[in-house]
Amino acid sequence: MTTRPRLYRGEMVIGVLAVGLFAFLSAVFLSAGFGTAGPFPDGSVTASIGYALFNLPGGDIGGEGFLVAFITIAVVLDAALDGAILLAKKDTEDEP
């Protein structure tokens, strides 16, 4: 014979807290003002983003330089690719 399921009270408290947090964040989001969006200056948007990314003069938009982050991500992705190639290589020594 099976027994009926029981409600665990600890999960109900967590659920009520999650619903309360959702309601709070919804109220904050709906009452927030975002201002007006401005267009990019005349010229190439792609070039402006590239100049801002590498903190080079000549860009139409200002921004922080992200060169160190860009190089760090490039090195990590290169190491991941090298590791994937190393794991994908077959060992031919066992086969005749």
Buried (B, 14 or more C-beta within 10 A) or exposed (E): EEEEEEEEEEEEEEEEEEEEEEEEEEEEEEEEEEEEEEEEEEEEEEEBBEBBBEEEEEBBEEEEEBEEEEEEEEEEEEEEEEEEEEEEEEEEEEEE
